């Protein structure tokens, strides 16, 4: 499974950004897809996940601000990030869970200025 992420960049606090991630390769059997992030000096943390059936999970810190969606036909997951805060600044990583294994995309940097 290969994951190609796009989006990210720099935005002022209160702004919005959208991340997308598309899977290719051995895509049969992919279940959960989503995003983790890692801020400087901190551990990687789950941001949002969505199952093949569309069940969503969010970190408490992003609930009501971020929305994850998925297109199973395109094997694509999208993270719409609204009302961004400086503490959302991090490298965001796409993840796909495939037959019990985790596959990671290259990180994309999101910077939120105050």
Residue frames relative to the residue before (quaternion, step in Angstrom):
aa qw qx qy qz dx dy dz
X 1.0000 0.0000 0.0000 0.0000 0.00 0.00 0.00
X 0.0804 -0.7706 0.6313 0.0338 3.55 -0.89 0.99
X 0.1735 -0.7881 0.5876 0.0599 3.53 -1.02 0.90
X 0.0992 -0.7855 0.6105 0.0215 3.54 -0.84 1.03
X 0.1098 -0.8125 0.5721 0.0226 3.55 -0.54 1.19
X 0.0243 -0.7725 0.6341 0.0217 3.52 -1.23 0.54
X 0.5743 0.5522 -0.4538 0.3992 3.51 -1.28 0.41
X 0.5204 0.6226 -0.4766 0.3382 3.54 -1.20 -0.36
X 0.3195 0.7337 -0.5628 0.2071 3.52 -1.31 -0.12
X 0.5849 -0.5700 0.4457 0.3666 3.52 -1.24 -0.47
X 0.0451 0.7878 -0.6101 0.0715 3.53 -1.00 0.88
X 0.4908 -0.6321 0.4991 0.3323 3.58 -1.19 0.42
X 0.6472 -0.5092 0.3931 0.4091 3.55 -1.22 0.48
X 0.7472 0.3394 -0.2911 0.4917 3.53 -0.96 0.96
X 0.6107 0.5769 -0.3435 0.4197 3.55 1.24 -0.29
X 0.4131 -0.6987 0.5354 0.2333 3.53 -1.37 -0.09
X 0.0244 -0.7569 0.6524 0.0302 3.51 -1.29 0.53
X 0.2046 -0.7622 0.5988 0.1362 3.56 -1.24 0.43
X 0.1521 -0.7598 0.6280 0.0722 3.52 -1.02 0.93
X 0.0573 -0.7765 0.6255 0.0496 3.54 -1.08 0.73
X 0.0766 -0.7788 0.6224 0.0173 3.52 -1.19 0.62
X 0.0874 -0.7989 0.5949 0.0141 3.56 -0.83 1.02
X 0.2808 -0.7644 0.5628 0.1420 3.54 -0.95 0.94
X 0.0122 -0.7704 0.6375 0.0035 3.53 -1.21 0.64
X 0.6155 0.5379 -0.4112 0.4034 3.53 -1.27 0.22
X 0.7967 -0.2150 0.1947 0.5302 3.58 -0.91 -0.94
X 0.0171 0.8696 -0.4910 0.0487 3.55 0.49 1.22
X 0.5372 0.6066 -0.4279 0.4004 3.61 1.17 -0.32
X 0.7761 0.3218 -0.2434 0.4847 3.56 -0.80 1.00
X 0.4515 0.6586 -0.4767 0.3677 3.60 1.23 0.10
X 0.1510 -0.7819 0.5982 0.0896 3.56 -0.85 0.94
X 0.8304 0.1100 -0.0579 0.5431 3.59 -0.22 -1.20
X 0.0202 -0.7411 0.6703 0.0336 3.52 -1.22 0.69
X 0.2539 0.7923 -0.5336 0.1516 3.54 -1.13 0.42
X 0.5228 -0.6366 0.4950 0.2764 3.48 -1.30 -0.47
X 0.1042 -0.7139 0.6881 0.0770 3.45 -1.28 0.74
X 0.1328 -0.7813 0.5979 0.1206 3.55 -1.27 0.18
X 0.1297 -0.7731 0.6169 0.0703 3.51 -1.27 0.51
X 0.2136 -0.7700 0.5943 0.0908 3.51 -0.67 1.20
X 0.6577 -0.5140 0.3556 0.4205 3.61 -1.15 0.45
X 0.8433 0.1594 -0.1410 0.4934 3.54 -0.86 1.01
X 0.6822 0.4557 -0.2872 0.4944 3.57 1.26 0.10
X 0.5660 -0.5860 0.4536 0.3612 3.54 -1.29 0.31
X 0.5819 -0.5561 0.4578 0.3776 3.50 -1.26 0.44
X 0.0577 -0.8101 0.5835 -0.0034 3.57 -0.94 0.90
X 0.5478 -0.6044 0.4740 0.3315 3.51 -1.22 0.62
X 0.2201 -0.7584 0.6003 0.1263 3.57 -1.01 0.85
X 0.7601 -0.2276 0.1996 0.5750 3.56 0.70 -1.11
X 0.0730 -0.7737 0.6288 0.0243 3.53 -1.14 0.78
X 0.0681 -0.7785 0.6218 0.0522 3.55 -1.19 0.54
X 0.3716 -0.7401 0.5176 0.2153 3.56 -0.84 0.97
X 0.6987 -0.4382 0.3451 0.4480 3.55 -1.31 0.17
X 0.6946 0.4679 -0.2608 0.4801 3.58 1.09 -0.75
X 0.5936 -0.6177 0.3510 0.3781 3.58 1.25 -0.04
X 0.4390 0.6751 -0.4804 0.3474 3.59 1.20 0.26
X 0.2194 -0.8171 0.5287 0.0690 3.55 -0.71 1.15
X 0.0871 -0.7423 0.6609 0.0682 3.51 -1.27 0.62
X 0.0687 -0.7969 0.5999 0.0175 3.56 -1.07 0.79
X 0.4873 -0.5835 0.5495 0.3466 3.50 -1.25 0.48
X 0.5992 -0.5847 0.4012 0.3717 3.58 -1.04 0.71
X 0.6565 0.5568 -0.3108 0.4031 3.57 1.02 -0.80
X 0.7600 0.3534 -0.1999 0.5074 3.61 1.18 -0.38
X 0.4090 0.7139 -0.4803 0.3039 3.58 1.23 -0.10
X 0.8231 0.2157 -0.1988 0.4863 3.55 -1.11 0.82
X 0.7033 0.3918 -0.2863 0.5195 3.61 1.27 0.09
X 0.7635 0.2913 -0.1512 0.5562 3.55 1.06 -0.79
X 0.1033 -0.7792 0.6153 0.0600 3.55 -1.17 0.64
X 0.1631 -0.7818 0.5969 0.0767 3.56 -0.79 1.04
X 0.0084 0.7851 -0.6187 0.0274 3.53 -1.04 0.83
X 0.2035 -0.7965 0.5661 0.0614 3.51 -1.22 0.43
X 0.1612 -0.7401 0.6460 0.0945 3.52 -1.17 0.74
X 0.2677 -0.8087 0.5010 0.1524 3.58 -0.18 1.23
X 0.6073 0.5582 -0.3638 0.4328 3.59 1.08 -0.57
X 0.7460 0.3563 -0.1949 0.5278 3.57 1.08 -0.75
X 0.3128 -0.7580 0.4937 0.2895 3.57 1.34 -0.13
X 0.4587 0.6762 -0.4224 0.3923 3.52 0.91 1.01
X 0.1198 -0.7661 0.6281 0.0653 3.53 -1.09 0.79
X 0.1514 -0.7899 0.5926 0.0443 3.54 -1.04 0.87
X 0.1215 -0.7648 0.6285 0.0728 3.55 -1.05 0.79
X 0.1472 -0.7704 0.6181 0.0523 3.54 -0.57 1.21
X 0.0974 -0.8140 0.5727 0.0033 3.55 -0.55 1.18
X 0.0378 -0.8137 0.5785 -0.0418 3.55 -0.56 1.22
X 0.8242 0.1833 -0.1552 0.5128 3.56 -1.29 0.41
X 0.0737 0.8458 -0.5222 0.0808 3.53 0.88 0.98
X 0.2162 -0.7657 0.5984 0.0945 3.51 -1.17 0.76
X 0.6452 -0.5158 0.3743 0.4213 3.61 -1.14 0.41
X 0.6617 0.5133 -0.3194 0.4435 3.60 1.03 -0.66
X 0.5584 0.5678 -0.4057 0.4486 3.59 1.25 0.04
X 0.4457 0.6938 -0.4521 0.3401 3.58 1.27 -0.13
X 0.3292 0.7151 -0.5459 0.2868 3.56 -0.70 1.13
X 0.4708 -0.5687 0.5582 0.3786 3.49 -1.38 -0.05
X 0.2119 -0.7909 0.5678 0.0849 3.55 -0.74 1.09
X 0.1450 -0.7979 0.5844 0.0292 3.54 -0.90 1.04
X 0.3460 -0.7057 0.5831 0.2056 3.54 -0.99 0.89
X 0.0733 -0.7895 0.6087 0.0303 3.56 -1.06 0.75
X 0.0511 -0.7533 0.6542 0.0440 3.53 -1.21 0.67
X 0.2339 -0.7657 0.5871 0.1193 3.53 -0.90 0.97
X 0.0085 -0.8240 0.5577 -0.0996 3.52 -0.48 1.29
X 0.8433 -0.1674 0.0768 0.5049 3.54 -0.57 1.22
X 0.7766 -0.3760 0.1715 0.4756 3.54 0.90 0.96
X 0.6820 0.4382 -0.2908 0.5082 3.59 1.24 -0.15
X 0.3462 -0.7162 0.5681 0.2111 3.54 -1.21 0.61
X 0.0986 -0.7692 0.6299 0.0434 3.54 -0.98 0.93
X 0.1940 -0.8055 0.5576 0.0515 3.54 -0.95 0.97
X 0.3364 -0.6988 0.5910 0.2219 3.48 -1.18 0.67
X 0.6248 -0.4845 0.4260 0.4397 3.53 -1.31 0.07
X 0.5235 -0.6596 0.4412 0.3102 3.55 -1.00 0.70
X 0.1723 -0.7449 0.6327 0.1231 3.50 -1.27 0.49
X 0.3927 -0.7637 0.4706 0.2025 3.55 -0.77 1.07
X 0.0900 -0.7477 0.6570 0.0346 3.52 -1.05 0.93
X 0.0285 -0.7968 0.6029 -0.0272 3.55 -0.72 1.11
X 0.0877 -0.7888 0.6083 0.0117 3.55 -0.76 1.10
X 0.1934 -0.8006 0.5606 0.0854 3.55 -0.57 1.17
X 0.4420 -0.7064 0.4925 0.2513 3.55 -1.10 0.71
